[in-house]
Amino acid sequence: MRRSLTATAAVAATTLTALLGTGPAAHADRAESLSAGHGPLVSGTYSTGGAQAWKPLESTWAGSAAGRSVDATVTVDPSQTRQKYTGIGFSLDETSVSNLWKLTPARREQVIRLLVDPRHGAGLDRFRLTIGSPDVIEHLPFWSEDDLPSGAGEDFGLKHFSIQRDLDLHIIDTIKLIQRYNPKATFFASAWSAPAWMKTNNRFTGEVALKPGSTTDYYQVGKLRDDCIDVFARYYVKFVQAYARHGIRVDALTLLNEPGMDVVYPAMDISIAQQQKLALAIKREFRAARLNTQLYMHDFNFWDWRNPNSTATKNYYRIFEDAPDGSVSGRQVRDAADAIAFHPYWGDPQVMRDAYEETGKPVQLTETSDLSPSTILDDFRLDAGSYILWAQTTDQDGGTLHWTPSRDNNIDWDKVGATTKWPDRMVTVNTLTKDFTVRDELYEIGQFAKYLSPGDVRLESSAAQNGVSNVVYRSGDDRFVAVLGNSAATDRTVRITLAGQSFVVTVPAGSFATYRWQSHVPSDHQNAAR
């Protein structure tokens, strides 16, 4: 059930005030009284956008479904455990942060609370940081965390490493606001490129050239220097340590954002052999620094992971194969990898499940622009542990974005910033009124993020029926969370069956609804999740 990304009506920021008291703990007294003398209580909420956001549904009890006819049935198999939930959130890229800081302090706190507060907001809880400049920024120039002063050629001792620009641009301040309203928020980070001096072309931005014999296909000229693999790993360690000094734990890094992308914004090619060596170097440096930071491999499109019949795809699954020269074993790299990260811009999302099954590694969706809650549900059913939205705050004109699809190495970046616009993101900041609006999808996304917690384990469940799709998680030993999407124009009655118990709920038309209940599942129905 993948809904198209047509823009929905924006909801005024003042919606937050009306939502106070509708979080997971609301209505607890009523729930306790309803459960007296019955089986396990099933409580729920639903959203159809800002007009009906996180509204309570009528409670019912497990075991109360006998004899009722329904429109759809969800059968949950607790013996078939899948991935662990990691989180839902968005990137803290420079453009998004810059627009948030055009609001008044009160409005800025209000929008952050609406986005991340698990009780009074959507509960978004997983955020992507950028190590240096990403591909889209408002304020030039692009930067790394180890730019050199004039006259300096190299910095293998990383004496010039600094996150001062992250501080100056309010990235750290924004993280602290998020932590205030969601103390359980987690953070991971990606670099788009190594610092210029670590690259063969000595430039931080990308550089492209036509492939031999082609007039349309390009390749990335800027490559990681072989003699800079170890220092690039130490650069990553420095970033994690610098953020830790500000009270921010970066719990994972991706090896590199979209390695080898043929673009002129910040990017870098890194061969499979280099990726293997870099992965081992990063984990070695993490251990030396006593960091338990995880490492995500790939961080690129579905298409680029595996397509053996194509010469265009990069087939990066080969990082887990033995190096031809015997210098690195596939097992070493597999042991270094904690997860495989994907982007959805090209290829089949089924690749996530294939990678999960083939490698035994968790998969994470680390960048997407698809706001559809239907896509979140579908991707979670394909074993994605997280869902991270990219560059989700712009202004009323679509922002000032120094991003381009052009392959012109001499691009005029000022002209790019004046013409490139990304409207209709999650948050729109009006720079004239100092106010904001949010997309309706935020509230439906909250039907996942408000009620799921990191470590919750997905259980295999039956496919969609009559417009009703589902994803089900186990939270702790005896707590369960089911998110149901109803794409129909009418309400749907749904029977949920788990380990011999069942109950019937009504999912409002065009909504996403979340149901929570406790139920003891015998040990012979259980299985271990990865």
ZAMARGU-4260 file (C-alpha; in steps of 0.2 Angstrom, whole numbers, plus 5000, padded with zeros to 4 digits):
<rodrens>
0) 5000/5000/5000 | 5011/5014/4994 | 5003/5031/4993 | 5008/5044/4981 | 5018/5058/4988
5) 5006/5072/4982 | 5007/5086/4995 | 4993/5086/5008 | 4986/5101/5017 | 4998/5109/5029
10) 4993/5109/5047 | 4996/5125/5057 | 5009/5124/5071 | 4996/5128/5084 | 4990/5110/5082
15) 5002/5105/5095 | 4992/5114/5109 | 4977/5104/5105 | 4986/5088/5106 | 4992/5090/5124
20) 4987/5074/5134 | 4985/5062/5119 | 5001/5053/5121 | 5004/5035/5126 | 5000/5037/5144
25) 4984/5046/5142 | 4968/5038/5147 | 4977/5026/5158 | 4964/5027/5172 | 4950/5023/5160
30) 4960/5008/5153 | 4962/5000/5170 | 4944/5001/5174 | 4939/4993/5157 | 4951/4979/5160
35) 4943/4973/5176 | 4936/4956/5174 | 4941/4953/5156 | 4956/4947/5146 | 4970/4958/5141
40) 4965/4976/5137 | 4968/4982/5119 | 4970/5001/5118 | 4972/5011/5102 | 4974/5028/5094
45) 4973/5034/5076 | 4977/5048/5064 | 4970/5055/5048 | 4982/5070/5047 | 4981/5085/5059
50) 4962/5086/5059 | 4962/5069/5068 | 4979/5067/5076 | 4983/5053/5089 | 4964/5051/5094
55) 4959/5037/5106 | 4950/5023/5099 | 4937/5012/5109 | 4946/4999/5119 | 4942/4981/5118
60) 4949/4965/5126 | 4959/4950/5119 | 4947/4935/5118 | 4932/4946/5113 | 4931/4942/5095
65) 4921/4926/5094 | 4908/4925/5081 | 4911/4942/5073 | 4912/4944/5054 | 4926/4956/5049
70) 4933/4964/5033 | 4951/4958/5036 | 4961/4947/5047 | 4979/4950/5054 | 4987/4934/5059
75) 5003/4936/5069 | 5016/4922/5071 | 5026/4925/5087 | 5038/4911/5082 | 5044/4921/5067
80) 5054/4935/5073 | 5062/4948/5061 | 5072/4964/5064 | 5073/4975/5079 | 5066/4993/5078
85) 5080/5006/5078 | 5070/5022/5075 | 5061/5035/5063 | 5067/5052/5061 | 5076/5064/5049
90) 5092/5072/5045 | 5100/5087/5054 | 5107/5094/5039 | 5113/5112/5038 | 5099/5118/5027
95) 5085/5111/5039 | 5094/5118/5054 | 5096/5135/5046 | 5078/5136/5043 | 5073/5131/5060
100) 5084/5145/5067 | 5074/5158/5057 | 5059/5155/5069 | 5057/5164/5085 | 5064/5154/5100
105) 5046/5150/5106 | 5041/5144/5089 | 5057/5134/5086 | 5054/5125/5103 | 5036/5122/5098
110) 5040/5113/5081 | 5054/5103/5089 | 5042/5097/5103 | 5029/5093/5090 | 5041/5083/5080
115) 5050/5073/5094 | 5041/5073/5110 | 5034/5055/5112 | 5020/5061/5123 | 5014/5077/5116
120) 5021/5076/5098 | 5026/5063/5085 | 5040/5055/5095 | 5052/5055/5081 | 5068/5047/5089
125) 5082/5043/5076 | 5092/5057/5068 | 5106/5058/5055 | 5120/5069/5057 | 5132/5075/5043
130) 5151/5074/5045 | 5156/5090/5037 | 5145/5097/5023 | 5132/5086/5014 | 5126/5088/4997
135) 5113/5101/5001 | 5117/5117/5011 | 5111/5134/5012 | 5127/5143/5016 | 5143/5141/5006
140) 5156/5136/5006 | 5155/5117/5008 | 5166/5111/5022 | 5174/5096/5030 | 5179/5094/5049
145) 5198/5096/5044 | 5200/5110/5032 | 5217/5116/5031 | 5224/5134/5032 | 5232/5142/5017
150) 5249/5135/5014 | 5246/5118/5023 | 5246/5103/5012 | 5242/5088/5024 | 5236/5085/5041
155) 5240/5066/5046 | 5240/5071/5064 | 5222/5079/5062 | 5228/5095/5071 | 5216/5105/5062
160) 5201/5095/5065 | 5187/5105/5072 | 5168/5105/5073 | 5167/5123/5076 | 5156/5126/5061
165) 5144/5113/5067 | 5143/5124/5083 | 5142/5141/5073 | 5128/5134/5062 | 5117/5129/5077
170) 5118/5110/5073 | 5123/5106/5091 | 5110/5118/5098 | 5097/5109/5088 | 5102/5092/5094
175) 5101/5099/5112 | 5083/5104/5109 | 5079/5087/5103 | 5087/5079/5118 | 5077/5090/5129
180) 5060/5085/5122 | 5065/5067/5118 | 5079/5061/5130 | 5079/5044/5121 | 5083/5051/5104
185) 5098/5043/5095 | 5110/5049/5082 | 5121/5042/5068 | 5132/5051/5056 | 5138/5050/5038
190) 5151/5059/5028 | 5149/5063/5010 | 5168/5065/5007 | 5184/5064/5016 | 5193/5081/5018
195) 5200/5087/5001 | 5218/5083/5006 | 5214/5065/5008 | 5208/5064/4990 | 5217/5061/4974
200) 5210/5077/4966 | 5212/5088/4982 | 5195/5095/4982 | 5180/5091/4994 | 5167/5093/4981
205) 5164/5080/4968 | 5173/5080/4951 | 5166/5070/4936 | 5173/5064/4919 | 5165/5055/4905
210) 5168/5036/4904 | 5179/5031/4890 | 5169/5029/4874 | 5153/5037/4882 | 5144/5054/4879
215) 5132/5052/4893 | 5139/5041/4907 | 5151/5049/4920 | 5162/5043/4934 | 5168/5051/4950
220) 5186/5057/4948 | 5189/5061/4967 | 5195/5045/4975 | 5201/5042/4993 | 5220/5041/4993
225) 5226/5023/4998 | 5238/5031/5011 | 5224/5040/5019 | 5213/5025/5023 | 5219/5025/5041
230) 5219/5043/5044 | 5201/5044/5037 | 5196/5031/5050 | 5204/5042/5064 | 5195/5057/5057
235) 5178/5047/5060 | 5184/5044/5078 | 5188/5062/5081 | 5170/5066/5076 | 5162/5054/5088
240) 5173/5060/5102 | 5170/5079/5098 | 5151/5076/5099 | 5153/5066/5115 | 5161/5081/5123
245) 5144/5090/5120 | 5134/5076/5128 | 5129/5068/5111 | 5132/5050/5108 | 5134/5045/5090
250) 5130/5027/5091 | 5134/5023/5072 | 5143/5029/5057 | 5140/5024/5039 | 5156/5020/5029
255) 5152/5034/5017 | 5137/5042/5009 | 5133/5035/4992 | 5151/5030/4988 | 5156/5033/4970
260) 5141/5044/4965 | 5145/5053/4949 | 5141/5071/4955 | 5149/5088/4958 | 5142/5091/4975
265) 5153/5083/4990 | 5156/5065/4985 | 5170/5053/4984 | 5174/5036/4975 | 5180/5022/4986
270) 5183/5006/4978 | 5177/4989/4985 | 5195/4985/4991 | 5196/5002/4999 | 5179/5000/5008
275) 5185/4983/5015 | 5201/4991/5022 | 5192/5006/5028 | 5179/4995/5037 | 5193/4986/5046
280) 5203/5002/5050 | 5187/5011/5057 | 5183/4996/5069 | 5202/4995/5074 | 5202/5014/5078
285) 5185/5012/5087 | 5192/4999/5098 | 5208/5009/5102 | 5198/5023/5107 | 5186/5012/5117
290) 5171/5017/5107 | 5157/5005/5104 | 5150/5014/5089 | 5142/5004/5076 | 5147/5003/5057
295) 5134/5003/5043 | 5140/4997/5026 | 5134/5003/5009 | 5123/5018/5012 | 5117/5018/4994
300) 5103/5013/4983 | 5095/4996/4982 | 5101/4995/4965 | 5119/4997/4969 | 5119/4983/4982
305) 5117/4968/4970 | 5112/4966/4952 | 5125/4953/4945 | 5117/4955/4928 | 5120/4973/4926
310) 5137/4982/4922 | 5130/4999/4928 | 5127/4994/4946 | 5141/4994/4958 | 5137/4977/4966
315) 5144/4983/4983 | 5138/4966/4991 | 5156/4961/4985 | 5163/4969/5001 | 5159/4953/5010
320) 5169/4943/4998 | 5188/4939/4999 | 5199/4952/4992 | 5207/4945/4975 | 5225/4948/4982
325) 5221/4939/4999 | 5224/4955/5009 | 5207/4955/5017 | 5194/4941/5020 | 5176/4943/5017
330) 5173/4936/5035 | 5184/4950/5042 | 5173/4963/5034 | 5157/4954/5038 | 5163/4954/5057
335) 5167/4973/5056 | 5149/4977/5049 | 5135/4980/5061 | 5122/4984/5048 | 5119/4987/5029
340) 5112/5005/5025 | 5100/5008/5010 | 5093/5023/5000 | 5077/5020/4990 | 5080/5031/4975
345) 5084/5017/4963 | 5080/4999/4963 | 5068/4987/4972 | 5066/4988/4991 | 5065/4969/4991
350) 5084/4970/4991 | 5083/4974/5010 | 5075/4958/5014 | 5087/4949/5003 | 5102/4957/5011
355) 5095/4953/5028 | 5093/4935/5024 | 5109/4933/5015 | 5121/4942/5027 | 5113/4940/5044
360) 5115/4959/5046 | 5102/4971/5051 | 5097/4983/5037 | 5093/5002/5040 | 5085/5014/5028
365) 5096/5029/5031 | 5090/5042/5018 | 5073/5044/5009 | 5062/5059/5004 | 5046/5048/5004
370) 5035/5054/5018 | 5021/5041/5015 | 5017/5031/5031 | 5012/5017/5019 | 5030/5016/5013
375) 5036/5016/5031 | 5025/5001/5034 | 5030/4992/5018 | 5048/4995/5022 | 5047/4988/5039
380) 5039/4973/5033 | 5054/4971/5022 | 5065/4971/5037 | 5071/4989/5038 | 5075/4993/5056
385) 5074/5012/5053 | 5067/5025/5042 | 5076/5042/5040 | 5070/5057/5030 | 5082/5068/5021
390) 5082/5087/5022 | 5064/5090/5029 | 5064/5108/5033 | 5064/5122/5020 | 5056/5139/5019
395) 5040/5145/5010 | 5049/5146/4993 | 5057/5129/4994 | 5073/5135/5002 | 5090/5141/4997
400) 5099/5124/4991 | 5116/5123/4984 | 5112/5106/4977 | 5112/5101/4958 | 5110/5086/4947
405) 5122/5094/4935 | 5138/5086/4930 | 5147/5103/4927 | 5163/5104/4936 | 5163/5122/4935
410) 5145/5125/4941 | 5140/5142/4948 | 5135/5137/4965 | 5127/5155/4969 | 5116/5152/4954
415) 5112/5135/4960 | 5107/5142/4977 | 5095/5155/4968 | 5086/5142/4957 | 5085/5125/4966
420) 5070/5123/4977 | 5063/5109/4987 | 5045/5113/4993 | 5033/5103/5003 | 5045/5095/5015
425) 5040/5089/5032 | 5041/5107/5039 | 5039/5123/5030 | 5046/5139/5039 | 5039/5155/5034
430) 5053/5168/5035 | 5041/5182/5034 | 5029/5178/5048 | 5042/5168/5058 | 5029/5153/5059
435) 5029/5136/5053 | 5017/5122/5046 | 5019/5104/5045 | 5013/5090/5033 | 4998/5080/5037
440) 5009/5064/5036 | 5018/5069/5052 | 5004/5063/5062 | 5002/5046/5054 | 5021/5044/5055
445) 5018/5047/5074 | 5007/5031/5074 | 5024/5022/5072 | 5036/5033/5082 | 5026/5037/5097
450) 5023/5019/5102 | 5038/5009/5096 | 5054/5009/5106 | 5072/5004/5100 | 5074/4985/5102
455) 5056/4981/5099 | 5056/4965/5088 | 5045/4964/5073 | 5034/4948/5071 | 5030/4940/5055
460) 5011/4944/5051 | 4999/4941/5037 | 4998/4951/5021 | 4986/4966/5017 | 4968/4962/5015
465) 4954/4973/5008 | 4965/4989/5009 | 4971/4985/5027 | 4990/4983/5029 | 4999/4979/5045
470) 5016/4978/5054 | 5017/4970/5072 | 5031/4972/5085 | 5034/4963/5102 | 5040/4976/5115
475) 5047/4966/5130 | 5041/4949/5135 | 5022/4952/5134 | 5019/4968/5126 | 5013/4970/5108
480) 5011/4984/5096 | 5002/4983/5079 | 5001/4997/5067 | 4987/4996/5054 | 4984/5006/5038
485) 4967/5008/5030 | 4968/5014/5013 | 4949/5012/5010 | 4936/5026/5010 | 4926/5017/5023
490) 4930/5010/5041 | 4937/4992/5041 | 4934/4979/5055 | 4949/4969/5058 | 4952/4953/5068
495) 4970/4952/5075 | 4975/4934/5080 | 4990/4930/5091 | 4995/4913/5099 | 4977/4907/5101
500) 4970/4924/5106 | 4960/4936/5095 | 4951/4953/5096 | 4942/4964/5083 | 4945/4982/5081
505) 4938/4995/5069 | 4951/5005/5059 | 4944/5022/5053 | 4944/5026/5035 | 4960/5033/5027
510) 4969/5032/5044 | 4984/5024/5052 | 4980/5016/5069 | 4990/5009/5083 | 4985/4995/5095
515) 4994/4990/5111 | 4990/4975/5122 | 4999/4963/5134 | 4998/4944/5131 | 5008/4930/5138
520) 5015/4919/5123 | 5021/4902/5128 | 5039/4898/5125 | 5036/4886/5111 | 5029/4901/5101
525) 5045/4911/5103 | 5060/4913/5092 | 5076/4924/5094 | 5078/4940/5083 | 5094/4946/5076
</rodrens>
